[in-house]
Amino acid sequence: MLIYKIVSAAAWLDAEREGVFRGSHVDERDGFIHFSAADQVAETASRHFAGQDDLRLVSVDPDGLDVRWEPSRGGALFPHLYGPLLLTAVRSVDLLALDERGEHRLPSSVPTT
């Protein structure tokens, strides 16, 4: 099972240059990198990235990473990574584009069920 991180294109370019992603300002504040499961990505995008374009959806294999599933909004369990994201765990990086209604269109590679 993959987990997903929404990140700005600029932040992802920085991660590629450094070879590691250390998280956003929110992640740094909270002490872990926020991720979503496949069935949580759409709501995360609409709740925290509404109307934003120039985003990337990073798909990550959590095996071997210090990922903990912890309660968040409404008690749902979300994956949180304690430590930096090594790019060797990244399986794909896709454009998270806005559709004609201004909503994010998830790549077909993200399972919806």
N, CA, C and O atoms as a GROMACS GRO file, in nm:
protein
  452
    1MET      N    1   0.084  -0.118   0.000
    1MET     CA    2   0.000   0.000   0.000
    1MET      C    3   0.089   0.124   0.000
    1MET      O    4   0.181   0.137   0.081
    2LEU      N    5   0.061   0.214  -0.091
    2LEU     CA    6   0.136   0.340  -0.098
    2LEU      C    7   0.069   0.446  -0.013
    2LEU      O    8  -0.051   0.439   0.013
    3ILE      N    9   0.147   0.545   0.029
    3ILE     CA   10   0.094   0.663   0.095
    3ILE      C   11   0.130   0.783   0.008
    3ILE      O   12   0.217   0.774  -0.078
    4TYR      N   13   0.063   0.896   0.031
    4TYR     CA   14   0.072   1.009  -0.061
    4TYR      C   15   0.098   1.140   0.012
    4TYR      O   16   0.045   1.165   0.121
    5LYS      N   17   0.181   1.223  -0.052
    5LYS     CA   18   0.213   1.356   0.000
    5LYS      C   19   0.186   1.457  -0.109
    5LYS      O   20   0.231   1.441  -0.222
    6ILE      N   21   0.112   1.563  -0.075
    6ILE     CA   22   0.089   1.674  -0.166
    6ILE      C   23   0.192   1.781  -0.132
    6ILE      O   24   0.208   1.820  -0.017
    7VAL      N   25   0.262   1.827  -0.236
    7VAL     CA   26   0.372   1.921  -0.214
    7VAL      C   27   0.379   2.018  -0.333
    7VAL      O   28   0.344   1.982  -0.445
    8SER      N   29   0.425   2.137  -0.307
    8SER     CA   30   0.439   2.233  -0.417
    8SER      C   31   0.550   2.186  -0.511
    8SER      O   32   0.642   2.115  -0.470
    9ALA      N   33   0.539   2.226  -0.636
    9ALA     CA   34   0.640   2.189  -0.735
    9ALA      C   35   0.777   2.242  -0.693
    9ALA      O   36   0.877   2.172  -0.708
   10ALA      N   37   0.782   2.364  -0.641
   10ALA     CA   38   0.909   2.424  -0.599
   10ALA      C   39   0.972   2.344  -0.485
   10ALA      O   40   1.093   2.320  -0.485
   11ALA      N   41   0.891   2.305  -0.388
   11ALA     CA   42   0.944   2.228  -0.275
   11ALA      C   43   0.995   2.092  -0.322
   11ALA      O   44   1.095   2.041  -0.270
   12TRP      N   45   0.926   2.033  -0.420
   12TRP     CA   46   0.970   1.903  -0.468
   12TRP      C   47   1.101   1.916  -0.546
   12TRP      O   48   1.187   1.829  -0.537
   13LEU      N   49   1.115   2.022  -0.623
   13LEU     CA   50   1.242   2.044  -0.694
   13LEU      C   51   1.358   2.057  -0.594
   13LEU      O   52   1.467   2.004  -0.617
   14ASP      N   53   1.333   2.127  -0.483
   14ASP     CA   54   1.434   2.139  -0.378
   14ASP      C   55   1.470   2.001  -0.323
   14ASP      O   56   1.587   1.971  -0.302
   15ALA      N   57   1.369   1.918  -0.300
   15ALA     CA   58   1.393   1.783  -0.247
   15ALA      C   59   1.476   1.701  -0.345
   15ALA      O   60   1.566   1.628  -0.304
   16GLU      N   61   1.445   1.712  -0.472
   16GLU     CA   62   1.522   1.638  -0.572
   16GLU      C   63   1.668   1.684  -0.575
   16GLU      O   64   1.758   1.602  -0.590
   17ARG      N   65   1.689   1.812  -0.560
   17ARG     CA   66   1.827   1.864  -0.557
   17ARG      C   67   1.903   1.813  -0.434
   17ARG      O   68   2.022   1.780  -0.443
   18GLU      N   69   1.833   1.808  -0.320
   18GLU     CA   70   1.896   1.766  -0.195
   18GLU      C   71   1.901   1.614  -0.178
   18GLU      O   72   1.982   1.562  -0.101
   19GLY      N   73   1.813   1.543  -0.251
   19GLY     CA   74   1.806   1.398  -0.237
   19GLY      C   75   1.722   1.351  -0.121
   19GLY      O   76   1.720   1.233  -0.088
   20VAL      N   77   1.651   1.446  -0.057
   20VAL     CA   78   1.568   1.413   0.059
   20VAL      C   79   1.460   1.521   0.073
   20VAL      O   80   1.483   1.638   0.040
   21PHE      N   81   1.342   1.481   0.122
   21PHE     CA   82   1.235   1.576   0.150
   21PHE      C   83   1.218   1.581   0.301
   21PHE      O   84   1.192   1.480   0.365
   22ARG      N   85   1.233   1.700   0.355
   22ARG     CA   86   1.225   1.717   0.501
   22ARG      C   87   1.090   1.766   0.549
   22ARG      O   88   1.067   1.779   0.669
   23GLY      N   89   1.000   1.794   0.456
   23GLY     CA   90   0.865   1.835   0.493
   23GLY      C   91   0.840   1.982   0.469
   23GLY      O   92   0.931   2.061   0.443
   24SER      N   93   0.714   2.017   0.480
   24SER     CA   94   0.670   2.156   0.466
   24SER      C   95   0.687   2.228   0.599
   24SER      O   96   0.730   2.170   0.699
   25HIS      N   97   0.652   2.355   0.599
   25HIS     CA   98   0.656   2.431   0.725
   25HIS      C   99   0.562   2.370   0.827
   25HIS      O  100   0.595   2.363   0.946
   26VAL      N  101   0.445   2.327   0.784
   26VAL     CA  102   0.348   2.262   0.874
   26VAL      C  103   0.407   2.132   0.930
   26VAL      O  104   0.395   2.104   1.049
   27ASP      N  105   0.469   2.054   0.841
   27ASP     CA  106   0.532   1.929   0.886
   27ASP      C  107   0.639   1.957   0.991
   27ASP      O  108   0.645   1.891   1.095
   28GLU      N  109   0.724   2.055   0.962
   28GLU     CA  110   0.831   2.090   1.057
   28GLU      C  111   0.773   2.133   1.191
   28GLU      O  112   0.824   2.096   1.297
   29ARG      N  113   0.666   2.212   1.186
   29ARG     CA  114   0.601   2.259   1.310
   29ARG      C  115   0.547   2.141   1.390
   29ARG      O  116   0.560   2.137   1.513
   30ASP      N  117   0.487   2.043   1.320
   30ASP     CA  118   0.422   1.932   1.388
   30ASP      C  119   0.519   1.820   1.427
   30ASP      O  120   0.484   1.734   1.508
   31GLY      N  121   0.640   1.820   1.371
   31GLY     CA  122   0.740   1.719   1.408
   31GLY      C  123   0.733   1.591   1.328
   31GLY      O  124   0.799   1.493   1.363
   32PHE      N  125   0.655   1.590   1.222
   32PHE     CA  126   0.645   1.473   1.134
   32PHE      C  127   0.594   1.520   0.999
   32PHE      O  128   0.539   1.629   0.988
   33ILE      N  129   0.611   1.436   0.897
   33ILE     CA  130   0.561   1.468   0.764
   33ILE      C  131   0.423   1.406   0.749
   33ILE      O  132   0.406   1.285   0.766
   34HIS      N  133   0.326   1.490   0.717
   34HIS     CA  134   0.187   1.446   0.698
   34HIS      C  135   0.172   1.375   0.564
   34HIS      O  136   0.217   1.426   0.461
   35PHE      N  137   0.111   1.260   0.565
   35PHE     CA  138   0.077   1.186   0.444
   35PHE      C  139  -0.072   1.152   0.449
   35PHE      O  140  -0.138   1.172   0.550
   36SER      N  141  -0.122   1.101   0.337
   36SER     CA  142  -0.259   1.053   0.328
   36SER      C  143  -0.259   0.915   0.266
   36SER      O  144  -0.171   0.882   0.186
   37ALA      N  145  -0.357   0.835   0.302
   37ALA     CA  146  -0.383   0.710   0.232
   37ALA      C  147  -0.457   0.745   0.103
   37ALA      O  148  -0.503   0.857   0.086
   38ALA      N  149  -0.466   0.650   0.013
   38ALA     CA  150  -0.530   0.674  -0.117
   38ALA      C  151  -0.671   0.729  -0.102
   38ALA      O  152  -0.710   0.821  -0.174
   39ASP      N  153  -0.748   0.674  -0.008
   39ASP     CA  154  -0.887   0.720   0.009
   39ASP      C  155  -0.898   0.852   0.085
   39ASP      O  156  -1.009   0.901   0.106
   40GLN      N  157  -0.786   0.911   0.126
   40GLN     CA  158  -0.786   1.038   0.198
   40GLN      C  159  -0.731   1.154   0.115
   40GLN      O  160  -0.747   1.270   0.153
   41VAL      N  161  -0.667   1.124   0.002
   41VAL     CA  162  -0.597   1.227  -0.075
   41VAL      C  163  -0.692   1.335  -0.126
   41VAL      O  164  -0.660   1.454  -0.115
   42ALA      N  165  -0.806   1.298  -0.181
   42ALA     CA  166  -0.898   1.396  -0.238
   42ALA      C  167  -0.944   1.496  -0.132
   42ALA      O  168  -0.946   1.616  -0.157
   43GLU      N  169  -0.979   1.447  -0.014
   43GLU     CA  170  -1.024   1.537   0.092
   43GLU      C  171  -0.908   1.624   0.142
   43GLU      O  172  -0.927   1.742   0.171
   44THR      N  173  -0.789   1.566   0.153
   44THR     CA  174  -0.673   1.645   0.194
   44THR      C  175  -0.648   1.758   0.094
   44THR      O  176  -0.622   1.872   0.134
   45ALA      N  177  -0.657   1.726  -0.034
   45ALA     CA  178  -0.635   1.828  -0.138
   45ALA      C  179  -0.738   1.940  -0.126
   45ALA      O  180  -0.703   2.058  -0.130
   46SER      N  181  -0.865   1.904  -0.112
   46SER     CA  182  -0.969   2.007  -0.106
   46SER      C  183  -0.966   2.086   0.024
   46SER      O  184  -0.998   2.205   0.025
   47ARG      N  185  -0.928   2.023   0.131
   47ARG     CA  186  -0.927   2.089   0.262
   47ARG      C  187  -0.805   2.179   0.281
   47ARG      O  188  -0.818   2.290   0.334
   48HIS      N  189  -0.689   2.134   0.238
   48HIS     CA  190  -0.565   2.205   0.269
   48HIS      C  191  -0.499   2.273   0.149
   48HIS      O  192  -0.407   2.353   0.166
   49PHE      N  193  -0.545   2.240   0.027
   49PHE     CA  194  -0.480   2.294  -0.092
   49PHE      C  195  -0.582   2.348  -0.192
   49PHE      O  196  -0.554   2.355  -0.312
   50ALA      N  197  -0.699   2.386  -0.145
   50ALA     CA  198  -0.807   2.432  -0.232
   50ALA      C  199  -0.760   2.542  -0.326
   50ALA      O  200  -0.703   2.643  -0.283
   51GLY      N  201  -0.786   2.522  -0.454
   51GLY     CA  202  -0.756   2.623  -0.554
   51GLY      C  203  -0.608   2.637  -0.590
   51GLY      O  204  -0.574   2.714  -0.680
   52GLN      N  205  -0.521   2.566  -0.523
   52GLN     CA  206  -0.378   2.577  -0.551
   52GLN      C  207  -0.340   2.491  -0.671
   52GLN      O  208  -0.381   2.375  -0.681
   53ASP      N  209  -0.263   2.549  -0.759
   53ASP     CA  210  -0.211   2.469  -0.869
   53ASP      C  211  -0.060   2.457  -0.851
   53ASP      O  212  -0.006   2.500  -0.750
   54ASP      N  213   0.006   2.400  -0.949
   54ASP     CA  214   0.150   2.378  -0.943
   54ASP      C  215   0.187   2.290  -0.825
   54ASP      O  216   0.286   2.313  -0.756
   55LEU      N  217   0.104   2.186  -0.804
   55LEU     CA  218   0.129   2.090  -0.697
   55LEU      C  219   0.172   1.956  -0.755
   55LEU      O  220   0.146   1.926  -0.872
   56ARG      N  221   0.238   1.878  -0.673
   56ARG     CA  222   0.277   1.742  -0.710
   56ARG      C  223   0.219   1.646  -0.607
   56ARG      O  224   0.209   1.678  -0.488
   57LEU      N  225   0.181   1.529  -0.655
   57LEU     CA  226   0.137   1.422  -0.567
   57LEU      C  227   0.247   1.316  -0.568
   57LEU      O  228   0.273   1.252  -0.670
   58VAL      N  229   0.310   1.298  -0.452
   58VAL     CA  230   0.422   1.208  -0.439
   58VAL      C  231   0.370   1.077  -0.379
   58VAL      O  232   0.312   1.076  -0.270
   59SER      N  233   0.392   0.967  -0.450
   59SER     CA  234   0.351   0.834  -0.405
   59SER      C  235   0.472   0.766  -0.342
   59SER      O  236   0.580   0.761  -0.401
   60VAL      N  237   0.452   0.715  -0.220
   60VAL     CA  238   0.564   0.664  -0.140
   60VAL      C  239   0.534   0.524  -0.090
   60VAL      O  240   0.423   0.495  -0.045
   61ASP      N  241   0.633   0.438  -0.097
   61ASP     CA  242   0.626   0.306  -0.036
   61ASP      C  243   0.676   0.321   0.108
   61ASP      O  244   0.793   0.353   0.130
   62PRO      N  245   0.589   0.299   0.207
   62PRO     CA  246   0.628   0.325   0.346
   62PRO      C  247   0.714   0.216   0.410
   62PRO      O  248   0.763   0.233   0.521
   63ASP      N  249   0.734   0.103   0.340
   63ASP     CA  250   0.814  -0.005   0.399
   63ASP      C  251   0.954   0.045   0.434
   63ASP      O  252   1.021   0.107   0.352
   64GLY      N  253   0.995   0.019   0.555
   64GLY     CA  254   1.128   0.059   0.600
   64GLY      C  255   1.136   0.201   0.652
   64GLY      O  256   1.242   0.244   0.698
   65LEU      N  257   1.026   0.276   0.644
   65LEU     CA  258   1.023   0.413   0.696
   65LEU      C  259   0.954   0.415   0.832
   65LEU      O  260   0.874   0.326   0.862
   66ASP      N  261   0.985   0.514   0.913
   66ASP     CA  262   0.922   0.527   1.045
   66ASP      C  263   0.786   0.596   1.030
   66ASP      O  264   0.769   0.712   1.068
   67VAL      N  265   0.690   0.521   0.973
   67VAL     CA  266   0.555   0.572   0.952
   67VAL      C  267   0.465   0.519   1.063
   67VAL      O  268   0.464   0.400   1.093
   68ARG      N  269   0.391   0.611   1.122
   68ARG     CA  270   0.295   0.575   1.228
   68ARG      C  271   0.158   0.623   1.184
   68ARG      O  272   0.142   0.736   1.138
   69TRP      N  273   0.060   0.537   1.200
   69TRP     CA  274  -0.079   0.572   1.167
   69TRP      C  275  -0.142   0.628   1.294
   69TRP      O  276  -0.160   0.558   1.393
   70GLU      N  277  -0.174   0.758   1.287
   70GLU     CA  278  -0.221   0.828   1.406
   70GLU      C  279  -0.351   0.901   1.376
   70GLU      O  280  -0.375   0.942   1.263
   71PRO      N  281  -0.437   0.918   1.480
   71PRO     CA  282  -0.565   0.984   1.458
   71PRO      C  283  -0.549   1.132   1.422
   71PRO      O  284  -0.462   1.202   1.474
   72SER      N  285  -0.634   1.175   1.333
   72SER     CA  286  -0.638   1.315   1.292
   72SER      C  287  -0.784   1.353   1.282
   72SER      O  288  -0.864   1.315   1.367
   73ARG      N  289  -0.820   1.430   1.177
   73ARG     CA  290  -0.957   1.481   1.165
   73ARG      C  291  -1.060   1.369   1.179
   73ARG      O  292  -1.052   1.266   1.112
   74GLY      N  293  -1.156   1.392   1.265
   74GLY     CA  294  -1.264   1.297   1.284
   74GLY      C  295  -1.221   1.162   1.338
   74GLY      O  296  -1.298   1.067   1.333
   75GLY      N  297  -1.099   1.153   1.389
   75GLY     CA  298  -1.050   1.027   1.444
   75GLY      C  299  -0.992   0.932   1.340
   75GLY      O  300  -0.945   0.824   1.376
   76ALA      N  301  -0.995   0.970   1.212
   76ALA     CA  302  -0.938   0.884   1.108
   76ALA      C  303  -0.787   0.872   1.128
   76ALA      O  304  -0.722   0.967   1.172
   77LEU      N  305  -0.734   0.757   1.097
   77LEU     CA  306  -0.591   0.734   1.108
   77LEU      C  307  -0.520   0.781   0.981
   77LEU      O  308  -0.558   0.744   0.870
   78PHE      N  309  -0.418   0.863   0.999
   78PHE     CA  310  -0.339   0.915   0.888
   78PHE      C  311  -0.194   0.871   0.906
   78PHE      O  312  -0.146   0.862   1.019
   79PRO      N  313  -0.124   0.845   0.797
   79PRO     CA  314   0.018   0.810   0.807
   79PRO      C  315   0.104   0.934   0.830
   79PRO      O  316   0.092   1.034   0.758
   80HIS      N  317   0.189   0.926   0.930
   80HIS     CA  318   0.282   1.033   0.964
   80HIS      C  319   0.423   0.975   0.961
   80HIS      O  320   0.449   0.870   1.021
   81LEU      N  321   0.513   1.041   0.891
   81LEU     CA  322   0.651   0.996   0.882
   81LEU      C  323   0.736   1.076   0.980
   81LEU      O  324   0.742   1.198   0.974
   82TYR      N  325   0.801   1.004   1.069
   82TYR     CA  326   0.891   1.066   1.166
   82TYR      C  327   1.033   1.054   1.111
   82TYR      O  328   1.097   0.949   1.120
   83GLY      N  329   1.080   1.164   1.056
   83GLY     CA  330   1.211   1.168   0.993
   83GLY      C  331   1.195   1.213   0.850
   83GLY      O  332   1.084   1.230   0.801
   84PRO      N  333   1.307   1.231   0.782
   84PRO     CA  334   1.301   1.279   0.643
   84PRO      C  335   1.254   1.168   0.549
   84PRO      O  336   1.266   1.049   0.578
   85LEU      N  337   1.200   1.210   0.437
   85LEU     CA  338   1.160   1.117   0.332
   85LEU      C  339   1.278   1.099   0.237
   85LEU      O  340   1.317   1.191   0.165
   86LEU      N  341   1.333   0.980   0.237
   86LEU     CA  342   1.440   0.947   0.144
   86LEU      C  343   1.378   0.922   0.007
   86LEU      O  344   1.277   0.852  -0.004
   87LEU      N  345   1.435   0.978  -0.096
   87LEU     CA  346   1.375   0.969  -0.229
   87LEU      C  347   1.376   0.828  -0.285
   87LEU      O  348   1.307   0.801  -0.383
   88THR      N  349   1.453   0.738  -0.226
   88THR     CA  350   1.451   0.599  -0.269
   88THR      C  351   1.316   0.533  -0.241
   88THR      O  352   1.284   0.431  -0.302
   89ALA      N  353   1.237   0.589  -0.149
   89ALA     CA  354   1.104   0.535  -0.117
   89ALA      C  355   0.995   0.587  -0.210
   89ALA      O  356   0.882   0.538  -0.208
   90VAL      N  357   1.028   0.686  -0.293
   90VAL     CA  358   0.930   0.747  -0.382
   90VAL      C  359   0.907   0.656  -0.503
   90VAL      O  360   1.002   0.612  -0.568
   91ARG      N  361   0.781   0.628  -0.531
   91ARG     CA  362   0.746   0.543  -0.645
   91ARG      C  363   0.703   0.623  -0.767
   91ARG      O  364   0.725   0.580  -0.880
   92SER      N  365   0.643   0.739  -0.744
   92SER     CA  366   0.606   0.826  -0.856
   92SER      C  367   0.580   0.967  -0.805
   92SER      O  368   0.551   0.989  -0.688
   93VAL      N  369   0.592   1.062  -0.897
   93VAL     CA  370   0.560   1.202  -0.870
   93VAL      C  371   0.474   1.247  -0.986
   93VAL      O  372   0.518   1.248  -1.101
   94ASP      N  373   0.349   1.285  -0.956
   94ASP     CA  374   0.253   1.323  -1.060
   94ASP      C  375   0.206   1.466  -1.039
   94ASP      O  376   0.202   1.516  -0.926
   95LEU      N  377   0.171   1.529  -1.148
   95LEU     CA  378   0.107   1.660  -1.143
   95LEU      C  379  -0.029   1.645  -1.076
   95LEU      O  380  -0.105   1.554  -1.108
   96LEU      N  381  -0.060   1.734  -0.983
   96LEU     CA  382  -0.193   1.738  -0.920
   96LEU      C  383  -0.262   1.861  -0.977
   96LEU      O  384  -0.258   1.969  -0.919
   97ALA      N  385  -0.327   1.841  -1.091
   97ALA     CA  386  -0.384   1.952  -1.167
   97ALA      C  387  -0.524   1.986  -1.119
   97ALA      O  388  -0.593   1.905  -1.057
   98LEU      N  389  -0.564   2.110  -1.150
   98LEU     CA  390  -0.701   2.155  -1.124
   98LEU      C  391  -0.786   2.128  -1.248
   98LEU      O  392  -0.740   2.146  -1.361
   99ASP      N  393  -0.910   2.085  -1.226
   99ASP     CA  394  -1.001   2.067  -1.338
   99ASP      C  395  -1.074   2.197  -1.367
   99ASP      O  396  -1.045   2.300  -1.305
  100GLU      N  397  -1.168   2.194  -1.460
  100GLU     CA  398  -1.239   2.316  -1.500
  100GLU      C  399  -1.323   2.376  -1.387
  100GLU      O  400  -1.359   2.494  -1.395
  101ARG      N  401  -1.354   2.300  -1.284
  101ARG     CA  402  -1.429   2.351  -1.168
  101ARG      C  403  -1.336   2.401  -1.057
  101ARG      O  404  -1.382   2.448  -0.954
  102GLY      N  405  -1.205   2.390  -1.080
  102GLY     CA  406  -1.110   2.434  -0.979
  102GLY      C  407  -1.082   2.331  -0.872
  102GLY      O  408  -1.028   2.364  -0.767
  103GLU      N  409  -1.120   2.206  -0.897
  103GLU     CA  410  -1.095   2.097  -0.802
  103GLU      C  411  -0.978   2.014  -0.852
  103GLU      O  412  -0.956   2.002  -0.972
  104HIS      N  413  -0.905   1.956  -0.760
  104HIS     CA  414  -0.789   1.876  -0.798
  104HIS      C  415  -0.833   1.745  -0.864
  104HIS      O  416  -0.926   1.678  -0.818
  105ARG      N  417  -0.764   1.712  -0.970
  105ARG     CA  418  -0.789   1.588  -1.043
  105ARG      C  419  -0.677   1.490  -1.008
  105ARG      O  420  -0.561   1.511  -1.044
  106LEU      N  421  -0.714   1.384  -0.937
  106LEU     CA  422  -0.613   1.286  -0.897
  106LEU      C  423  -0.566   1.206  -1.017
  106LEU      O  424  -0.645   1.176  -1.107
  107PRO      N  425  -0.439   1.172  -1.020
  107PRO     CA  426  -0.388   1.087  -1.128
  107PRO      C  427  -0.458   0.950  -1.125
  107PRO      O  428  -0.500   0.903  -1.019
  108SER      N  429  -0.468   0.887  -1.239
  108SER     CA  430  -0.536   0.756  -1.248
  108SER      C  431  -0.462   0.649  -1.169
  108SER      O  432  -0.520   0.544  -1.139
  109SER      N  433  -0.337   0.672  -1.135
  109SER     CA  434  -0.259   0.573  -1.059
  109SER      C  435  -0.301   0.564  -0.912
  109SER      O  436  -0.262   0.469  -0.844
  110VAL      N  437  -0.380   0.660  -0.863
  110VAL     CA  438  -0.425   0.658  -0.724
  110VAL      C  439  -0.554   0.577  -0.715
  110VAL      O  440  -0.655   0.615  -0.774
  111PRO      N  441  -0.553   0.466  -0.642
  111PRO     CA  442  -0.676   0.387  -0.629
  111PRO      C  443  -0.784   0.467  -0.556
  111PRO      O  444  -0.757   0.535  -0.457
  112THR      N  445  -0.906   0.457  -0.604
  112THR     CA  446  -1.015   0.534  -0.544
  112THR      C  447  -1.099   0.450  -0.448
  112THR      O  448  -1.190   0.504  -0.384
  113THR      N  449  -1.072   0.324  -0.435
  113THR     CA  450  -1.149   0.240  -0.341
  113THR      C  451  -1.058   0.171  -0.245
  113THR      O  452  -1.104   0.097  -0.158
   0.00000   0.00000   0.00000
